[in-house]
Amino acid sequence: MSYLEYKVKTVPSGLRKVLYLNWALILLIAAAAGFGFLMLYSVAGGTMDPWADPQMKRFALGLVLMLIVAFVPIWFWRNMAALAYGVSMLLLLAVEFMGSVGMGAQRWIDLGFMRLQPSELTKITLVMILAAYYDWLDIKKVSRPLFVLLPLLLIALPMALVLRQPDLGTALLLAAGGGTMMFLAGVSWIYFAAVIALGGGAVAAVLMSRGTPWQLLKDYQFRRIDTFLDPASDPLGAGYHITQSKIALGSGGWTGRGFMQGTQSRLNFLPEKHTDFIFTTLAEEFGFLGGISLLSLYALIVVLCFVSGLRNRDRFASLLTLGLGTTFFLFFAVNMSMVMGLAPVVGVPLPLISYGGSAMLVLLVAFGLVQSAHIHRPR
């Protein structure tokens, strides 16, 4: 034991947890959120309302929640995984009967002081329940068909409920996050090859169903696919979003037009400039250097999560940290690919940057779980 480790162990347990916090991760999260506050201030025309001020308050509340979750022992969250998953499923069911509608989709529950989007919570609880399951399961059994079936059901249930809202982007993220957890747990690659083959067949079935009585996607979702393949086919209609996004990205150049000088966002050519397409505002005002700076912050957050997870000798804590780190990566990778025209527009917000209460609070709670695993890991 080093002298520093000895001195830390002599500190009272409550204060010791503060010292054990992954402070580098907290600083990176705060720095990324700072980018978001600047952009929300800019797209509002240089005022804190209606987006920057509420977002800052939510971030402050989220930090408090993160610390509360972090200081609770990781074994407690292992025991709560099934309950958390069950609650998220009940909330998704509640959306079916009492959900509020916005932008053609029924995804939220109006709580009065905020609108809760249960699908955001499900992204985290799914990782929790799968980490708890594979922590319980003997590692020699992870690839046996009977023990592969339950995780598939745990993934398929929320996917089916989310697709009914409809929210294809979140459903795909749930599938990717759940599949990643199974891969991390050691499930045989044969299953993944089978899923890829079935996925190819499903894509073919979706495309063939267009215009038939058994059409599998909504018309607007097919228009998104058309737009992805050929945005110029309807530049003033379905292709408007991605066309304006590419113009904003290109006009930023290397160093950008300057803070609050972006023409696409200031003149309201850019749609959803405070939510899904906020990265294009950043790229227009701060250029390639601004975009790569944010991407670097994101990459460092993922690296810290992976380093913490790989060093953790507790199987549940390790799987949970790696799974949440991968989920965070999927969030920003899908959003950035979407606004650059590399993926269809599926309505996935940019983490810590896009305006939104549910996404911000749930993400900070997820980082609280990462911190709990880091603080309470075997030393």
Residue pairs with C-beta under 8 A, 6 or more apart in sequence:
1 9
5 379
8 16
8 19
8 20
9 16
11 19
17 70
17 71
17 375
20 374
20 375
21 70
21 371
21 374
21 375
22 304
22 308
22 370
22 371
22 374
24 304
25 301
25 304
25 305
25 308
25 367
25 370
25 371
25 374
26 371
28 297
28 300
28 301
28 304
29 301
29 352
29 364
29 367
31 297
32 294
32 297
32 298
32 301
32 351
32 352
32 353
33 59
33 352
33 353
35 282
35 294
35 297
35 352
35 353
36 55
36 278
36 350
36 352
36 353
36 354
37 52
37 55
37 56
37 59
38 259
39 274
39 278
39 281
39 282
39 285
39 353
40 51
40 52
40 55
40 274
40 278
40 355
41 47
41 48
41 51
41 52
42 259
42 260
42 262
42 265
42 281
42 285
43 51
43 265
43 273
43 274
43 278
43 281
44 50
44 51
44 52
44 274
45 260
45 266
46 260
48 56
51 274
51 355
54 355
54 357
55 355
55 360
58 357
58 360
58 361
59 360
59 364
61 361
62 360
62 361
62 363
62 364
62 365
63 364
65 361
65 364
65 365
65 368
66 364
66 365
66 367
66 368
66 371
67 368
67 371
68 368
69 77
69 365
69 368
69 369
69 371
69 372
70 368
70 371
70 372
70 375
71 372
71 375
72 372
73 372
73 376
74 314
74 316
74 317
74 320
74 372
74 373
74 375
74 376
74 377
75 376
77 128
77 320
77 369
77 372
78 131
78 132
78 135
78 316
80 128
81 125
81 128
81 129
81 131
81 132
82 129
82 132
84 124
84 125
84 128
84 129
85 125
85 126
85 128
85 129
85 154
87 125
88 118
88 121
88 122
88 125
88 126
88 158
89 122
89 157
89 158
89 161
91 109
91 116
91 118
91 121
92 118
92 119
92 122
92 158
92 161
92 162
93 161
94 109
94 118
95 106
95 107
95 108
95 109
95 118
95 161
95 165
96 106
96 161
96 164
98 109
99 106
99 107
99 108
99 109
99 165
100 106
100 108
100 109
100 110
100 115
102 108
102 115
104 220
105 165
105 166
105 167
106 165
107 117
107 119
107 165
107 167
108 115
108 116
108 117
108 358
109 115
109 116
109 117
109 118
114 357
114 358
115 357
115 358
116 358
117 356
117 358
117 359
119 158
119 162
119 165
119 167
119 170
120 170
120 358
120 359
120 362
121 358
121 362
122 158
122 162
122 170
122 174
123 170
123 173
123 174
123 177
123 327
123 362
124 324
124 327
124 362
124 365
124 366
124 369
126 154
126 155
126 158
126 174
126 177
126 178
126 181
127 177
127 181
127 320
127 323
127 324
127 327
128 320
128 369
129 154
130 151
130 154
130 155
130 178
130 181
130 182
130 185
130 319
130 323
131 181
131 316
131 319
131 320
131 323
132 316
133 150
133 151
133 154
134 142
134 151
134 181
134 185
134 315
134 319
135 315
135 316
135 319
137 147
137 185
139 186
141 147
142 148
142 185
142 186
142 187
143 186
143 187
143 188
143 191
148 182
148 187
148 191
151 178
151 181
151 182
151 187
154 178
155 174
155 175
155 178
155 179
158 174
159 171
159 174
159 175
162 170
162 171
162 174
163 171
166 218
166 221
167 347
168 217
168 221
168 346
169 334
169 346
169 347
169 348
170 348
172 334
172 346
173 327
173 330
173 331
173 334
173 348
176 330
177 323
177 326
177 327
177 330
179 192
179 195
180 323
180 326
180 327
180 330
181 319
181 323
182 191
183 192
184 319
184 322
184 323
184 326
185 319
205 216
206 216
206 217
209 215
209 216
209 217
210 217
210 222
223 238
224 238
224 344
224 345
224 346
225 344
226 233
226 234
226 238
227 233
227 234
227 238
227 239
227 241
227 242
227 344
227 345
228 242
228 341
228 343
228 344
228 345
230 239
231 239
231 242
231 243
231 246
231 341
232 239
232 243
233 239
234 240
235 243
240 271
241 271
241 272
241 277
241 345
242 339
242 341
242 345
244 264
244 269
244 270
244 271
245 270
245 277
245 280
245 339
245 340
245 341
246 340
246 341
247 264
247 269
248 262
248 264
248 265
248 269
248 270
248 280
248 281
248 283
248 284
249 280
249 283
249 284
249 339
249 340
251 257
251 262
251 263
251 264
251 284
252 262
252 283
252 284
252 285
252 286
252 287
252 288
252 290
252 291
253 287
253 288
254 287
254 288
254 289
255 286
255 287
255 288
255 289
256 262
256 283
256 284
256 285
256 286
256 287
256 289
256 290
257 263
257 284
257 285
257 287
258 285
259 285
259 286
260 266
260 285
261 285
262 281
262 284
262 285
263 269
263 284
264 270
264 273
264 280
264 281
264 284
265 273
265 280
265 281
265 284
265 285
270 277
270 280
270 281
271 277
273 280
273 281
274 354
274 355
275 349
275 354
275 355
275 356
276 335
276 338
276 339
276 345
276 347
276 348
276 349
276 350
276 354
277 339
278 350
278 353
278 354
278 355
279 291
279 294
279 335
279 336
279 339
279 350
279 353
280 339
282 290
282 291
282 294
282 353
283 290
283 291
286 293
294 353
295 332
295 336
298 328
298 329
298 332
298 351
301 325
301 328
302 325
302 326
302 328
302 329
305 321
305 322
305 324
305 325
305 328
305 370
306 321
306 322
306 325
308 321
308 370
308 373
308 374
308 377
309 317
309 318
309 319
309 320
309 321
309 322
309 325
309 373
310 318
310 322
311 377
312 318
312 321
312 373
312 374
312 377
312 378
313 377
313 378
314 373
314 377
314 378
317 372
317 373
317 376
317 377
318 373
320 369
320 370
320 373
321 369
321 370
321 373
321 374
324 366
324 367
324 369
324 370
325 370
327 366
328 351
328 363
328 366
331 348
331 349
331 350
331 351
331 363
332 350
332 351
334 343
334 346
334 348
335 348
335 349
335 350
335 351
335 354
336 350
337 343
338 344
338 345
338 346
338 348
349 356
349 359
351 359
351 363
352 360
352 363
